[in-house]
Amino acid sequence: MAVISTAEYKAYADISGADWDTRLGVLIPIGIGLVENYCGRTFEEATYTDAKFSGTGERSIWIPNTPLTAVSAVKTVDQDGTATTLDSTAYRFTADGQLFRLESSGWGSEYDRPYIYDRPRGPVWSDDAPDNLLITYTGGYSTHPDELKGLMYMVVDALIDEAGENWKLASSGDGAITRAALAPDLITRRFADMCRPWRGSGLAVS
């Protein structure tokens, strides 16, 4: 299910009738795509099989499509391209997208802790080659948060304005409804601020 539907946007914007349905059916996917591209992630819950990641030389790596609900397989790939499946006791994940490397003997050792005295301890995800990890995981939202829906409503508002087809202005009999245009740099800054909480885990914030 998409983050928002045409019916949900119409309820938010107090639009009645079907005159805008076709246009919203185009603009809503565009808005969702813009936000997902900027945030470096998708929002729909899905299972990703053998997704490629690169080791960092640290004890944890970040998986972007949170919340992370399952990690069913982790494979390391050597420089010859040979994949080796790790035992499930060799890693642990958190809902916010961190995948920790553990000793394969289990979770009961000191190596379960990600850092001791600000230095990594225990096994790390090797950084000797790009795409040297293949991870099968399930992540994303099965139910989208209201705050995320609110962001999408505002993005669709902006797309409608950009197209010069503000539905309120089009339906205003007396022309009294106006909306001031923001300067391009302010629009970019506002978009970045709104998307900031939804960026993929581990991505730099800009």
Contact map, one row per residue, 1 for C-alpha under 8 A:
11100000000000000000000000000000000000000001000000000000000000000000000000000000000000000000000000000000000000000000000000000000000000000000000000000000000000000000000000000000000000000000000000000000000000
11111000000000000000000000000000000000000001000000000000000000000000000000000000000000000000000000000000000000000000000000000000000000000000000000000000000000000000000000000000000000000000000000000000000000
11111000000000000000000000000001000000000011000000000000000000000000000000000000000000000000000000000000000000000000000000000000000000000000000100011001000000000000000000000000000000000000000000000000000000
01111101100000000000000000010000000000000000000000000000000000000000000000000000000000000000000000000000000000000000000000000000000000000000000000001001100000000000000000000000000000000000000000000000000000
01111111100000000000000000010000000000000000000000000000000000000000000000000000000000000000000000000000000000000000000000000000000000000000000000000000000000000000000000000000000000000000000000000000000000
00011111110000000000100110010000000000000000000000000000000000000000000000000000000000000000000000000000000000000000000000000000000000000000000000000000000000000000000000000000000000000000000000000000000000
00001111111000000000000000000000000000000000000000000000000000000000000000000000000000000000000000000000000000000000000000000000000000000000000000000000000000000000000000000000000000000000000000000000000000
00011111111100000000000000000000000000000000000000000000000000000000000000000000000000000000000000000000000000000000000000000000000000000000000000000000000000000000000000000000000000000000000000000000000000
00011111111110000000000000000000000000000000000000000000000000000000000000000000000000000000000000000000000000000000000000000000000000000000000000000000100000000000000000000000000000000000000000000000000000
00000111111111110000000000000000000000000000000000000000000000000000000000000000000000000000000000000000000000000000000000000000000000000000000000000000000000000000000000000000000000000000000000000000000000
00000011111111100000000000000000000000000000000000000000000000000000000000000000000000000000000000000000000000000000000000000000000000000000000000000000000000000000000000000000000000000000000000000000000000
00000001111111100000000000000000000000000000000000000000000000000000000000000000000000000000000000000000000000000000000000000000000000000000000000000000100000000000000000000000000000000000000000000000000000
00000000111111100000000000000000000000000000000000000000000000000000000000000000000000000000000000000000000000000000000000000000000000000000000000000000000000000000000000000000000000000000000000000000000000
00000000011111110000000000000000000000000000000000000000000000000000000000000000000000000000000000000000000000000000000000000000000000000000000000000000000000000000000000000000000000000000000000000000000000
00000000011111111000000000000000000000000000000000000000000000000000000000000000000000000000000000000000000000000000000000000000000000000000000000000000000000000000000000000000000000000000000000000000000000
00000000010001111100000000000000000000000000000000000000000000000000000000000000000000000000000000000000000000000000000000000000000000000000000000000000000000000000000000000000000000000000000000000000000000
00000000000000111111000000000000000000000000000000000000000000000000000000000000000000000000000000000000000000000000000000000000000000000000000000000000000000000000000000000000000000000000000000000000000000
00000000000000011111100000000000000000000000000000000000000000000000000000000000000000000000000000000000000000000000000000000000000000000000000000000000000000000000000000000000000000000000000000000000000000
00000000000000001111110000000000000000000000000000000000000000000000000000000000000000000000000000000000000000000000000000000000000000000000000000000000000000000000000000000000000000000000000000000000000000
00000000000000001111111100000000000000000000000000000000000000000000000000000000000000000000000000000000000000000000000000000000000000000000000000000000000000000000000000000000000000000000000000000000000000
00000100000000000111111110000000000000000000000000000000000000000000000000000000000000000000000000000000000000000000000000000000000000000000000000000000000000000000000000000000000000000000000000000000000000
00000000000000000011111111000000000000000000000000000000000000000000000000000000000000000000000000000000000000000000000000000000000000000000000000000000000000000000000000000000000000000000000000000000000000
00000000000000000001111111100000000000000000000000000000000000000000000000000000000000000000000000000000000000000000000000000000000000000000000000000000000000000000000000000000000000000000000000000000000000
00000100000000000001111111110000000000000000000000000000000000000000000000000000000000000000000000000000000000000000000000000000000000000000000000000000000000000000000000000000000000000000000000000000000000
00000100000000000000111111111000000000000000000000000000000000000000000000000000000000000000000000000000000000000000000000000000000000000000000000000000000000000000000000000000000000000000000000000000000000
00000000000000000000011111111100000000000000000000000000000000000000000000000000000000000000000000000000000000000000000000000000000000000000000000000000000000000000000000000000000000000000000000000000000000
00000000000000000000001111111110000000000000000000000000000000000000000000000000000000000000000000000000000000000000000000000000000000000000000000000000000100110000000000000000000000000000000000000000000000
00011100000000000000000111111111000000000000000000000000000000000000000000000000000000000000000000000000000000000000000000000000000000000000000000000001000100000000000000000000000000000000000000000000000000
00000000000000000000000011111111100000000000000000000000000000000000000000000000000000000000000000000000000000000000000000000000000000000000000000000000000000000000000000000000000000000000000000000000000000
00000000000000000000000001111111110000000000000000000000000000000000000000000000000000000000000000000000000000000000000000000000000000000000000000000000000000000000000000000000000000000000000000000000000000
00000000000000000000000000111111111000000000000000000000000000000000000000000000000000000000000000000000000000000000000000000000000000000000000000000001001100100000000000000000000000000000000000000000000000
00100000000000000000000000011111111100000000000000000000000000000000000000000000000000000000000000000000000000000000000000000000000000000000000000000001000000000000000000000000000000000000000000000000000000
00000000000000000000000000001111111110000000000000000000000000000000000000000000000000000000000000000000000000000000000000000000000000000000000000000000000000000000000000000000000000000000000000000000000000
00000000000000000000000000000111111111000000000000000000000000000000000000000000000000000000000000000000000000000000000000000000000000000000000000000000000000000000000000000000000000000000000000000000000000
00000000000000000000000000000011111111100000000000000000000000000000000000000000000000000000000000000000000000000000000000000000000000000000000000000001000000000000000000000000000000000000000000100000000000
00000000000000000000000000000001111111111110000000000000000000000000000000000000000000000000000000000000000000000000000000000000000000000000000000000000000000000000000000000000000000000000000000000000000000
00000000000000000000000000000000111111111000000000000000000000000000000000000000000000000000000000000000000000000000000000000000000000000000000000000000000000000000000000000000000000000000000000000000000000
00000000000000000000000000000000011111110000000000000000000000000000000000000000000000000000000000000000000000000000000000000000000000000000000000000000000000000000000000000000000000000000000000100010000000
00000000000000000000000000000000001111111000000000000000000000000000000000000000000000000000000000000000000000000000000000000000000000000000000000000000000000000000000000000000000000000000000000110111000000
00000000000000000000000000000000000111111100000000000000000000010000000000000000000000000000000000000000000000000000000000000000000000000000000000000000000000000000000000000000000000000000000000000011001000
00000000000000000000000000000000000110111110000000000000000000011000000000000000000000000000000000000000000000000000000000000000000000000000000000000000000000000000000000000000000000000000000000000011000000
00000000000000000000000000000000000100011111000000000000000000001000000000000000000000000000000000000000000000000000000000000000000000000001000000000000000000000000000000000000000000000000000000000000000000
00100000000000000000000000000000000100001111100000000000000000001100000000000000000000000000000000000000000000000000000000000000000000000001100100000000000000000000000000000000000000000000000000000000000000
11100000000000000000000000000000000000000111110000000000000000000000000000000000000000000000000000000000000000000000000000000000000000000011110000000000000000000000000000000000000000000000000000000000000000
00000000000000000000000000000000000000000011111000000000000000000000000000000000000000000000000000000000000000000000000000000000000000000111110000000000000000000000000000000000000000000000000000000000000000
00000000000000000000000000000000000000000001111100000000000000000000000000000000000000000000000000000000000000000000000000000000000000000111000000000000000000000000000000000000000000000000000000000000000000
00000000000000000000000000000000000000000000111110000000000000000000000000000000000000000000000000000000000000000000000000000000000000011110000000000000000000000000000000000000000000000000000000000000000000
00000000000000000000000000000000000000000000011111100000000000000000000000000000000000000000000000000000000000000000000000000000000000111100000000000000000000000000000000000000000000000000000000000000000000
00000000000000000000000000000000000000000000001111100000000000000000000000000000000000000000000000000000000000000000000000000000000000111000000000000000000000000000000000000000000000000000000000000000000000
00000000000000000000000000000000000000000000000111110000000000000000000001000000000000000000000000000000000000000000000000000000000001110000000000000000000000000000000000000000000000000000000000000000000000
00000000000000000000000000000000000000000000000111111000000000000000000000000000000000000000000000000000000000000000000000000000000011110000000000000000000000000000000000000000000000000000000000000000000000
00000000000000000000000000000000000000000000000001111100000000000000000000000000000000000000000000000000000000000000000000000000001111100000000000000000000000000000000000000000000000000000000000000000000000
00000000000000000000000000000000000000000000000000111110000000000000000000000000000000000000000000000000000000000000000000000000011111100000000000000000000000000000000000000000000000000000000000000000000000
00000000000000000000000000000000000000000000000000011111000000000000000000000000000000000000000000000000000000000000000000000010111110000000000000000000000000000000000000000000000000000000000000000000000000
00000000000000000000000000000000000000000000000000001111110010000000000000000000000000000000000000000000000000000000000000001111111110000000000000000000000000000000000000000000000000000000000000000000000000
00000000000000000000000000000000000000000000000000000111111110000000000000000000000000000000000000000000000000000000000000011110000000000000000000000000000000000000000000000000000000000000000000000000000000
00000000000000000000000000000000000000000000000000000011111000000000000000000000000000000000000000000000000000000000000000011110000000000000000000000000000000000000000000000000000000000000000000000000000000
00000000000000000000000000000000000000000000000000000011111110000000000000000000000000000000000000000000000000000000000100011100000000000000000000000000000000000000000000000000000000000000000000000000000000
00000000000000000000000000000000000000000000000000000001111110000000000000000000000000000000000000011100000000000100000111111000000000000000000000000000000000000000000000000000000000000000000000000000000000
00000000000000000000000000000000000000000000000000000001011111000000000000000000000000000000000001111000000000000100000000011000000000000000000000000000000000000000000000000000000000000000000000000000000000
00000000000000000000000000000000000000000000000000000011011111100000000000000000000000000000000001110000000000000000000000001000000000000000000000000000000000000000000000000000000000000000000000000000000000
00000000000000000000000000000000000000000000000000000000000111110000000000000000000000000000000011100000000000000000000000000000000000000000000000000000000000000000000000000000000000000000000000000000110000
00000000000000000000000000000000000000000000000000000000000011111101000000000000000000000000000011100000000000000000000000000000000000000000000000000000000000000000000000000000000000000000000000000001110000
00000000000000000000000000000000000000011000000000000000000001111100000000000000000000000000000010000000000000000000000000000000000000000000000000000000000000000000000000000000000000000000000000000011110000
00000000000000000000000000000000000000001110000000000000000000111111000000000000000000000000000010000000000000000000000000000000000000000011000000000000000000000000000000000000000000000000000000000001100000
00000000000000000000000000000000000000000010000000000000000000111111100000000000000000000000001110000000000000000000000000000000000000000011100000000000000000000000000000000000000000000000000000000001100000
00000000000000000000000000000000000000000000000000000000000000001111100000000000000000000000001110000000000000000000000000000000000000000011100000000000000000000000000000000000000000000000000000000000000000
00000000000000000000000000000000000000000000000000000000000000101111111000000000000000000000111110000000000000000000000000000000000000001111000000000000000000000000000000000000000000000000000000000000000000
00000000000000000000000000000000000000000000000000000000000000000111111000000000000000000000001000000000000000000000000000000000000000001110000000000000000000000000000000000000000000000000000000000000000000
00000000000000000000000000000000000000000000000000000000000000000001111100000000000000000000000000000000000000000000000000000000000000001110000000000000000000000000000000000000000000000000000000000000000000
00000000000000000000000000000000000000000000000000000000000000000001111111000000000000000000100000000000000000000000000000000000000000111100000000000000000000000000000000000000000000000000000000000000000000
00000000000000000000000000000000000000000000000000000000000000000000011111000000000000000000000000000000000000000000000000000000000000111000000000000000000000000000000000000000000000000000000000000000000000
00000000000000000000000000000000000000000000000000000000000000000000001111100000000011010000000000000000000000000000000000000000000001111000000000000000000000000000000000000000000000000000000000000000000000
00000000000000000000000000000000000000000000000001000000000000000000001111110000000011010000000000000000000000000000000000000000000011110000000000000000000000000000000000000000000000000000000000000000000000
00000000000000000000000000000000000000000000000000000000000000000000000011111000001111000000000000000000000000000000000000000000000011100000000000000000000000000000000000000000000000000000000000000000000000
00000000000000000000000000000000000000000000000000000000000000000000000001111100001111000000000000000000000000000000000000000000000111000000000000000000000000000000000000000000000000000000000000000000000000
00000000000000000000000000000000000000000000000000000000000000000000000000111111111100000000000000000000000000000000000000000000001111000000000000000000000000000000000000000000000000000000000000000000000000
00000000000000000000000000000000000000000000000000000000000000000000000000011111111000000000000000000000000000000000000000000000100100000000000000000000000000000000000000000000000000000000000000000000000000
00000000000000000000000000000000000000000000000000000000000000000000000000001111110000000000000000000000000000000000000000000000100000000000000000000000000000000000000000000000000000000000000000000000000000
00000000000000000000000000000000000000000000000000000000000000000000000000001111110000000000000000000000000000000000000000000000000000000000000000000000000000000000000000000000000000000000000000000000000000
00000000000000000000000000000000000000000000000000000000000000000000000000001111111000000000000000000000000000000000000000000000000000000000000000000000000000000000000000000000000000000000000000000000000000
00000000000000000000000000000000000000000000000000000000000000000000000000001111111100000000000000000000000000000000000000000000000000000000000000000000000000000000000000000000000000000000000000000000000000
00000000000000000000000000000000000000000000000000000000000000000000000000111100111110000000000000000000000000000000000000000000000000000000000000000000000000000000000000000000000000000000000000000000000000
00000000000000000000000000000000000000000000000000000000000000000000000000111000011111000000000000000000000000000000000000000000000000000000000000000000000000000000000000000000000000000000000000000000000000
00000000000000000000000000000000000000000000000000000000000000000000000011110000001111100000000000000000000000000000000000000000000000000000000000000000000000000000000000000000000000000000000000000000000000
00000000000000000000000000000000000000000000000000000000000000000000000011110000000111110100000000000000000000000000000000000000000000000000000000000000000000000000000000000000000000000000000000000000000000
00000000000000000000000000000000000000000000000000000000000000000000000000000000000011111110000000000001000000000000000000000000000000000000000000000000000000000000000000000000000000000000000000000000000000
00000000000000000000000000000000000000000000000000000000000000000000000011000000000001111111000000000001000000000000000000000000000000000000000000000000000000000000000000000000000000000000000000000000000000
00000000000000000000000000000000000000000000000000000000000000000000000000000000000000111111000000000111111000000000000000000000000000000000000000000000000000000000000000000000000000000000000000000000000000
00000000000000000000000000000000000000000000000000000000000000000000000000000000000001111111000000001111110000000000000000000000000000000000000000000000000000000000000000000000000000000000000000000000000000
00000000000000000000000000000000000000000000000000000000000000000000000000000000000000111111100000111111000000000000000000000000000000000000000000000000000000000000000000000000000000000000000000000000000000
00000000000000000000000000000000000000000000000000000000000000000000000000000000000000011111110000111100000000000000000000000000000000000000000000000000000000000000000000000000000000000000000000000000000000
00000000000000000000000000000000000000000000000000000000000000000001001000000000000000000011111011110000000000000000000000000000000000000000000000000000000000000000000000000000000000000000000000000000000000
00000000000000000000000000000000000000000000000000000000000000000001000000000000000000000001111111100000000000000000000000000000000000000000000000000000000000000000000000000000000000000000000000000000000000
00000000000000000000000000000000000000000000000000000000000000000111100000000000000000000000111111000000000000000000000000000000000000000000000000000000000000000000000000000000000000000000000000000000000000
00000000000000000000000000000000000000000000000000000000000000000111000000000000000000000000011111000000000000000000000000000000000000000000000000000000000000000000000000000000000000000000000000000000100000
00000000000000000000000000000000000000000000000000000000000001111111000000000000000000000000111111100000000000000000000000000000000000000000000000000000000000000000000000000000000000000000000000000000100000
00000000000000000000000000000000000000000000000000000000000111100000000000000000000000000000111111110000000000000000000000000000000000000000000000000000000000000000000000000000000000000000000000000000100000
00000000000000000000000000000000000000000000000000000000000111100000000000000000000000000011110011111000000000000000000000000000000000000000000000000000000000000000000000000000000000000000000000000000000000
00000000000000000000000000000000000000000000000000000000001110000000000000000000000000000011100001111100000000000100000000000000000000000000000000000000000000000000000000000000000000000000000000000000000000
00000000000000000000000000000000000000000000000000000000001100000000000000000000000000000111000000111110000000000000000000111000000000000000000000000000000000000000000000000000000000000000000000000000000000
00000000000000000000000000000000000000000000000000000000001000000000000000000000000000001111000000011111011000110000000001100000000000000000000000000000000000000000000000000000000000000000000000000000000000
00000000000000000000000000000000000000000000000000000000000000000000000000000000000000001110000000001111111010110000000001100000000000000000000000000000000000000000000000000000000000000000000000000000000000
00000000000000000000000000000000000000000000000000000000000000000000000000000000000000111110000000000111110000000000000000000000000000000000000000000000000000000000000000000000000000000000000000000000000000
00000000000000000000000000000000000000000000000000000000000000000000000000000000000000001100000000000011111000000000000000000000000000000000000000000000000000000000000000000000000000000000000000000000000000
00000000000000000000000000000000000000000000000000000000000000000000000000000000000000001100000000000111111110000000000000000000000000000000000000000000000000000000000000000000000000000000000000000000000000
00000000000000000000000000000000000000000000000000000000000000000000000000000000000000001000000000000110111110110000000000000000000000000000000000000000000000000000000000000000000000000000000000000000000000
00000000000000000000000000000000000000000000000000000000000000000000000000000000000000000000000000000000011111010000000000000000000000000000000000000000000000000000000000000000000000000000000000000000000000
00000000000000000000000000000000000000000000000000000000000000000000000000000000000000000000000000000010011111110000000000000000000000000000000000000000000000000000000000000000000000000000000000000000000000
00000000000000000000000000000000000000000000000000000000000000000000000000000000000000000000000000000000000111111000000000000000000000000000000000000000000000000000000000000000000000000000000000000000000000
00000000000000000000000000000000000000000000000000000000000000000000000000000000000000000000000000000110001011111100000011100000000000000000000000000000000000000000000000000000000000000000000000000000000000
00000000000000000000000000000000000000000000000000000000000000000000000000000000000000000000000000000110001111111100000000000000000000000000000000000000000000000000000000000000000000000000000000000000000000
00000000000000000000000000000000000000000000000000000000000000000000000000000000000000000000000000000000000001111111000010000000000000000000000000000000000000000000000000000000000000000000000000000000000000
00000000000000000000000000000000000000000000000000000000001100000000000000000000000000000000000000010000000000111111000110000000000000000000000000000000000000000000000000000000000000000000000000000000000000
00000000000000000000000000000000000000000000000000000000000000000000000000000000000000000000000000000000000000001111111110000000000000000000000000000000000000000000000000000000000000000000000000000000000000
00000000000000000000000000000000000000000000000000000000000000000000000000000000000000000000000000000000000000001111111110000000000000000000000000000000000000000000000000000000000000000000000000000000000000
00000000000000000000000000000000000000000000000000000000000000000000000000000000000000000000000000000000000000000011111000000000000000000000000000000000000000000000000000000000000000000000000000000000000000
00000000000000000000000000000000000000000000000000000000000000000000000000000000000000000000000000000000000000000011111100000000000000000000000000000000000000000000000000000000000000000000000000000000000000
00000000000000000000000000000000000000000000000000000000000000000000000000000000000000000000000000000000000000000011111110000000000000000000000000000000000000000000000000000000000000000000000000000000000000
00000000000000000000000000000000000000000000000000000000011000000000000000000000000000000000000000000000000000000111011111000000000000000000000000000000000000000000000000000000000000000000000000000000000000
00000000000000000000000000000000000000000000000000000000001000000000000000000000000000000000000000000000000000101111001111100000000000000000000000000000000000000000000000000000000000000000000000000000000000
00000000000000000000000000000000000000000000000000000000001000000000000000000000000000000000000000000110000000100000000111110000000000000000000000000000000000000000000000000000000000000000000000000000000000
00000000000000000000000000000000000000000000000000000000001000000000000000000000000000000000000000001110000000100000000011111000000000000000000000000000000000000000000000000000000000000000000000000000000000
00000000000000000000000000000000000000000000000000000001111100000000000000000000000000000000000000001000000000000000000001111100000000000000000000000000000000000000000000000000000000000000000000000000000000
00000000000000000000000000000000000000000000000000000011111110000000000000000000000000000000000000001000000000000000000000111110000000000000000000000000000000000000000000000000000000000000000000000000000000
00000000000000000000000000000000000000000000000000000011110000000000000000000000000000000000000000000000000000000000000000011111100100000000000000000000000000000000000000000000000000000000000000000000000000
00000000000000000000000000000000000000000000000000000111100000000000000000000000000000000000000000000000000000000000000000001111110100000000000000000000000000000000000000000000000000000000000000000000000000
00000000000000000000000000000000000000000000000000000010000000000000000000000000000000000000000000000000000000000000000000000111110100000000000000000000000000000000000000000000000000000000000000000000000000
00000000000000000000000000000000000000000000000000000110000000000000000000000110000000000000000000000000000000000000000000000111111100000000000000000000000000000000000000000000000000000000000000000000000000
00000000000000000000000000000000000000000000000000001110000000000000000000000000000000000000000000000000000000000000000000000011111100000000000000000000000000000000000000000000000000000000000000000000000000
00000000000000000000000000000000000000000000000000011110000000000000000000001000000000000000000000000000000000000000000000000000111111000000000000000000000000000000000000000000000000000000000000000000000000
00000000000000000000000000000000000000000000000000011110000000000000000000011100000000000000000000000000000000000000000000000111111111000000000000000000000000000000000000000000000000000000000000000000000000
00000000000000000000000000000000000000000000000000111110000000000000000001111000000000000000000000000000000000000000000000000000001111100000000000000000000000000000000000000000000000000000000000000000000000
00000000000000000000000000000000000000000000000001111000000000000000000011111000000000000000000000000000000000000000000000000000001111110000000000000000000000000000000000000000000000000000000000000000000000
00000000000000000000000000000000000000000000000111111000000000000000001111100000000000000000000000000000000000000000000000000000000011111000000000000000000000000000000000000000000000000000000000000000000000
00000000000000000000000000000000000000000000001111100000000000000000001111000000000000000000000000000000000000000000000000000000000001111100000000000000000000000000000000000000000000000000000000000000000000
00000000000000000000000000000000000000000000001110000000000000000001111110000000000000000000000000000000000000000000000000000000000000111110000000000000000000000000000000000000000000000000000000000000000000
00000000000000000000000000000000000000000000111100000000000000000001111000000000000000000000000000000000000000000000000000000000000000011111000000000000000000000000000000000000000000000000000000000000000000
00000000000000000000000000000000000000000001111000000000000000001111110000000000000000000000000000000000000000000000000000000000000000001111100000000000000000000000000000000000000000000000000000000000000000
00000000000000000000000000000000000000000111110000000000000000001111000000000000000000000000000000000000000000000000000000000000000000000111110000000000000000000000000000000000000000000000000000000000000000
00000000000000000000000000000000000000000011100000000000000000000110000000000000000000000000000000000000000000000000000000000000000000000011111100000000000000000000000000000000000000000000000000000000000000
00000000000000000000000000000000000000000001100000000000000000000000000000000000000000000000000000000000000000000000000000000000000000000001111100000000000000000000000000000000000000000000000000000000000000
00000000000000000000000000000000000000000000000000000000000000000000000000000000000000000000000000000000000000000000000000000000000000000000111110000000000000000000000000000000000000000000000000000000000000
00100000000000000000000000000000000000000010000000000000000000000000000000000000000000000000000000000000000000000000000000000000000000000000111111011000000000000000000000000000000000000000000000000000000000
00000000000000000000000000000000000000000000000000000000000000000000000000000000000000000000000000000000000000000000000000000000000000000000001111111000000000000000000000000000000000000000000000000000000000
00000000000000000000000000000000000000000000000000000000000000000000000000000000000000000000000000000000000000000000000000000000000000000000000111111100000000000000000000000000000000000000000000000000000000
00000000000000000000000000000000000000000000000000000000000000000000000000000000000000000000000000000000000000000000000000000000000000000000000011111110000000000000000000000000000000000000000000000000000000
00100000000000000000000000000000000000000000000000000000000000000000000000000000000000000000000000000000000000000000000000000000000000000000000111111111000000000000000000000000000000000000000000000100000000
00110000000000000000000000000000000000000000000000000000000000000000000000000000000000000000000000000000000000000000000000000000000000000000000111111111100000000000000000000000000000000000000000000000000000
00000000000000000000000000000000000000000000000000000000000000000000000000000000000000000000000000000000000000000000000000000000000000000000000001111111110000000000000000000000000000000000000000000000000000
00000000000000000000000000000000000000000000000000000000000000000000000000000000000000000000000000000000000000000000000000000000000000000000000000111111111000000000000000000000000000000000000001100000000000
00110000000000000000000000010011001000000000000000000000000000000000000000000000000000000000000000000000000000000000000000000000000000000000000000011111111100000000000000000000000000000000000000000000000000
00010000100100000000000000000000000000000000000000000000000000000000000000000000000000000000000000000000000000000000000000000000000000000000000000001111111110000000000000000000000000000000000000000000000000
00000000000000000000000000000000000000000000000000000000000000000000000000000000000000000000000000000000000000000000000000000000000000000000000000000111111111000000000000000000000000000000000000000000000000
00000000000000000000000000000010000000000000000000000000000000000000000000000000000000000000000000000000000000000000000000000000000000000000000000000011111111100000000000000000000000000000000000000000000000
00000000000000000000000000110010000000000000000000000000000000000000000000000000000000000000000000000000000000000000000000000000000000000000000000000001111111110000000000000000000000000000000000000000000000
00000000000000000000000000000000000000000000000000000000000000000000000000000000000000000000000000000000000000000000000000000000000000000000000000000000111111111000010000000000000000000000000000000000000000
00000000000000000000000000000000000000000000000000000000000000000000000000000000000000000000000000000000000000000000000000000000000000000000000000000000011111111100000000000000000000000000000000000000000000
00000000000000000000000000100010000000000000000000000000000000000000000000000000000000000000000000000000000000000000000000000000000000000000000000000000001111111110000000000000000000000000000000000000000000
00000000000000000000000000100000000000000000000000000000000000000000000000000000000000000000000000000000000000000000000000000000000000000000000000000000000111111111111000000000000000000000000000000000000000
00000000000000000000000000000000000000000000000000000000000000000000000000000000000000000000000000000000000000000000000000000000000000000000000000000000000011111111110000000000000000000000000000000000000000
00000000000000000000000000000000000000000000000000000000000000000000000000000000000000000000000000000000000000000000000000000000000000000000000000000000000001111111100000000000000000000000000000000000000000
00000000000000000000000000000000000000000000000000000000000000000000000000000000000000000000000000000000000000000000000000000000000000000000000000000000000000111111110000000000000000000000000000000000000000
00000000000000000000000000000000000000000000000000000000000000000000000000000000000000000000000000000000000000000000000000000000000000000000000000000000000000011111110000000000000000000000000000000000000000
00000000000000000000000000000000000000000000000000000000000000000000000000000000000000000000000000000000000000000000000000000000000000000000000000000000000000011111111011000000000000000000000000000000000000
00000000000000000000000000000000000000000000000000000000000000000000000000000000000000000000000000000000000000000000000000000000000000000000000000000000000010011011111111000000000000000000000000000000000000
00000000000000000000000000000000000000000000000000000000000000000000000000000000000000000000000000000000000000000000000000000000000000000000000000000000000000010000111111100000000000000000000000000000000000
00000000000000000000000000000000000000000000000000000000000000000000000000000000000000000000000000000000000000000000000000000000000000000000000000000000000000000000011111110000100000000000000000000000000000
00000000000000000000000000000000000000000000000000000000000000000000000000000000000000000000000000000000000000000000000000000000000000000000000000000000000000000000111111110010110000000000000000000000000000
00000000000000000000000000000000000000000000000000000000000000000000000000000000000000000000000000000000000000000000000000000000000000000000000000000000000000000000111111110000000000000000000000000000000000
00000000000000000000000000000000000000000000000000000000000000000000000000000000000000000000000000000000000000000000000000000000000000000000000000000000000000000000001111111000000000000000000000000000000000
00000000000000000000000000000000000000000000000000000000000000000000000000000000000000000000000000000000000000000000000000000000000000000000000000000000000000000000000111111111100000000000000000000000000000
00000000000000000000000000000000000000000000000000000000000000000000000000000000000000000000000000000000000000000000000000000000000000000000000000000000000000000000000000111111000000000000000000000000000000
00000000000000000000000000000000000000000000000000000000000000000000000000000000000000000000000000000000000000000000000000000000000000000000000000000000000000000000000000011111000000000000000000000000000000
00000000000000000000000000000000000000000000000000000000000000000000000000000000000000000000000000000000000000000000000000000000000000000000000000000000000000000000000010011111110000000000000000000000000000
00000000000000000000000000000000000000000000000000000000000000000000000000000000000000000000000000000000000000000000000000000000000000000000000000000000000000000000000000011111110000000000000000000000000000
00000000000000000000000000000000000000000000000000000000000000000000000000000000000000000000000000000000000000000000000000000000000000000000000000000000000000000000000110010011111000000000000000000000000000
00000000000000000000000000000000000000000000000000000000000000000000000000000000000000000000000000000000000000000000000000000000000000000000000000000000000000000000000010000011111100000000000000000000000000
00000000000000000000000000000000000000000000000000000000000000000000000000000000000000000000000000000000000000000000000000000000000000000000000000000000000000000000000000000000111110000000000000000000000000
00000000000000000000000000000000000000000000000000000000000000000000000000000000000000000000000000000000000000000000000000000000000000000000000000000000000000000000000000000000011111000000000000000000000000
00000000000000000000000000000000000000000000000000000000000000000000000000000000000000000000000000000000000000000000000000000000000000000000000000000000000000000000000000000000001111100000000000000000000000
00000000000000000000000000000000000000000000000000000000000000000000000000000000000000000000000000000000000000000000000000000000000000000000000000000000000000000000000000000000000111110110000000000000000000
00000000000000000000000000000000000000000000000000000000000000000000000000000000000000000000000000000000000000000000000000000000000000000000000000000000000000000000000000000000000011111110000000000000000000
00000000000000000000000000000000000000000000000000000000000000000000000000000000000000000000000000000000000000000000000000000000000000000000000000000000000000000000000000000000000001111111000000000000000000
00000000000000000000000000000000000000000000000000000000000000000000000000000000000000000000000000000000000000000000000000000000000000000000000000000000000000000000000000000000000000111111100000000000000000
00000000000000000000000000000000000000000000000000000000000000000000000000000000000000000000000000000000000000000000000000000000000000000000000000000000000000000000000000000000000001111111110000000000000000
00000000000000000000000000000000000000000000000000000000000000000000000000000000000000000000000000000000000000000000000000000000000000000000000000000000000000000000000000000000000001111111111000000000000000
00000000000000000000000000000000000000000000000000000000000000000000000000000000000000000000000000000000000000000000000000000000000000000000000000000000000000000000000000000000000000011111111100000000000000
00000000000000000000000000000000000000000000000000000000000000000000000000000000000000000000000000000000000000000000000000000000000000000000000000000000000000000000000000000000000000001111111110000000000000
00000000000000000000000000000000000000000000000000000000000000000000000000000000000000000000000000000000000000000000000000000000000000000000000000000000000000000000000000000000000000000111111111000000000000
00000000000000000000000000000000000000000000000000000000000000000000000000000000000000000000000000000000000000000000000000000000000000000000000000000000000000000000000000000000000000000011111111100000000000
00000000000000000000000000000000000000000000000000000000000000000000000000000000000000000000000000000000000000000000000000000000000000000000000000000000000000000000000000000000000000000001111111110000000001
00000000000000000000000000000000000000000000000000000000000000000000000000000000000000000000000000000000000000000000000000000000000000000000000000000000000000000000000000000000000000000000111111110000000000
00000000000000000000000000000000000000000000000000000000000000000000000000000000000000000000000000000000000000000000000000000000000000000000000000000010000000000000000000000000000000000000011111111000000000
00000000000000000000000000000000001001100000000000000000000000000000000000000000000000000000000000000000000000000000000000000000000000000000000000000010000000000000000000000000000000000000001111111110000000
00000000000000000000000000000000000000100000000000000000000000000000000000000000000000000000000000000000000000000000000000000000000000000000000000000000000000000000000000000000000000000000000111111110000010
00000000000000000000000000000000000000000000000000000000000000000000000000000000000000000000000000000000000000000000000000000000000000000000000000000000000000000000000000000000000000000000000001111110000000
00000000000000000000000000000000000000100000000000000000000000000000000000000000000000000000000000000000000000000000000000000000000000000000000000010000000000000000000000000000000000000000000000111111000000
00000000000000000000000000000000000001111000000000000000000000010000000000000000000000000000000000000000000000000000000000000000000000000000000000000000000000000000000000000000000000000000000000111111101010
00000000000000000000000000000000000000111000000000000000000000111100000000000000000000000000000000000000000000000000000000000000000000000000000000000000000000000000000000000000000000000000000000000111111000
00000000000000000000000000000000000000000000000000000000000001111100000000000000000000000000000111000000000000000000000000000000000000000000000000000000000000000000000000000000000000000000000000000011111000
00000000000000000000000000000000000000000000000000000000000001110000000000000000000000000000000000000000000000000000000000000000000000000000000000000000000000000000000000000000000000000000000000000001111100
00000000000000000000000000000000000000010000000000000000000000000000000000000000000000000000000000000000000000000000000000000000000000000000000000000000000000000000000000000000000000000000000000000011111110
00000000000000000000000000000000000000000000000000000000000000000000000000000000000000000000000000000000000000000000000000000000000000000000000000000000000000000000000000000000000000000000000000000000011111
00000000000000000000000000000000000000000000000000000000000000000000000000000000000000000000000000000000000000000000000000000000000000000000000000000000000000000000000000000000000000000000000000010010001111
00000000000000000000000000000000000000000000000000000000000000000000000000000000000000000000000000000000000000000000000000000000000000000000000000000000000000000000000000000000000000000000000100000000000111
